Amino acid sequence: MKHIPEKHFRMVRYFGFLANRVVGTLLLKVKKALAQEEKKPVKVVTFSSLSQALLNTDPFKCILCGGKMVYQRVLYGLVTKSLLLNSKINCDLQKNQLLMIK
C-alpha cells in the first residue's frame, strides 16, 4: 500500500461534500440523510471528579483547616503520621503568612 498517491490521482477529500469549502454545511446534511447521530462531546474525567463522585469528598480540601489545597508534588513512602505532621506545619505556615499580610 502506497502512502503517496499517483500523480494523476485526485484525493476524495478535495471534492464533493468533503471539500473544504462546503464540508461544514453538506456533511451535516449527509449525516442526516444516512440517519447518523451527531457525536456528543466526551466528558473529561479527572482524579478530582472521580474522588468527589465515589467518595463524596473533595480531595483538595485540607482535612485539618478546611482550606483549598494546591497540587504541587507527590510524596512516596511517608506514613500517615508524618503526612499529618507535614500538613499541620504547612497549614500553620500559611496562616502565619496570611496574618503577616493583613
C-alpha positions in Angstrom: 0.0 0.0 0.0 1.4 3.4 -1.0 1.2 6.4 1.2 1.6 8.8 -1.7 -1.0 8.6 -4.5 -0.1 8.5 -8.2 0.4 11.9 -9.8 -3.0 11.8 -11.7 -5.0 10.5 -8.7 -7.3 13.1 -7.1 -7.9 12.8 -3.4 -11.5 12.3 -2.4 -11.4 14.9 0.4 -10.9 17.7 -2.1 -14.2 17.1 -4.0 -17.8 16.6 -3.2 -19.2 17.0 0.3 -15.7 16.6 1.8 -14.3 19.7 0.1 -13.1 22.3 2.5 -15.4 25.0 1.1 -18.7 23.1 1.7 -17.9 20.4 4.4 -19.4 22.5 7.2 -22.9 22.6 5.5 -23.0 19.5 3.4 -21.6 17.0 5.9 -24.4 17.7 8.3 -26.9 17.0 5.5 -25.2 13.8 4.5 -25.2 12.5 8.1 -28.9 13.4 8.5 -29.7 11.6 5.3 -27.8 8.5 6.5 -29.5 8.7 9.9 -26.2 9.1 11.7 -26.3 10.6 15.2 -24.0 13.6 15.9 -21.1 12.8 18.3 -21.6 14.2 21.7 -18.6 15.7 23.4 -16.9 13.4 25.8 -16.9 14.5 29.5 -13.4 14.9 30.9 -12.7 12.6 33.8 -10.2 13.8 36.4 -8.9 12.5 39.7 -10.8 15.2 41.5 -14.2 14.5 39.8 -13.8 10.7 40.3 -13.0 11.2 44.0 -15.9 13.5 44.5 -18.3 11.1 42.8 -17.1 7.9 44.5 -16.1 9.1 47.9 -18.2 12.3 48.3 -15.2 14.2 49.4 -13.1 16.9 47.8 -9.5 15.6 47.5 -8.2 19.1 47.5 -9.8 20.2 50.8 -7.5 20.2 53.7 -8.6 17.7 56.4 -7.2 20.0 59.1 -8.2 23.5 58.3 -10.7 23.0 55.5 -8.8 25.3 53.1 -8.3 24.6 49.4 -5.1 22.8 48.7 -3.0 23.2 45.5 -1.3 20.2 44.0 2.4 20.6 44.0 4.0 17.1 44.2 3.6 13.5 45.3 5.4 12.2 48.3 6.0 8.4 48.3 6.9 6.3 51.3 5.6 8.6 54.0 3.4 7.1 56.7 0.1 8.8 57.8 1.6 10.2 61.0 4.3 12.1 59.1 1.9 13.3 56.4 -0.4 14.8 59.1 2.5 16.4 60.8 3.7 17.9 57.5 0.2 19.2 56.7 -0.2 20.7 60.1 3.1 22.6 59.7 2.1 23.8 56.2 -1.3 25.0 57.5 0.4 26.9 60.3 2.8 28.5 57.9 0.0 29.6 55.6 -2.0 31.0 58.5 1.1 32.9 59.7 1.7 34.3 56.2 -1.9 35.4 55.9 -1.7 37.2 59.3 1.5 38.9 58.2 -0.1 40.2 55.0 -3.0 41.8 56.9 
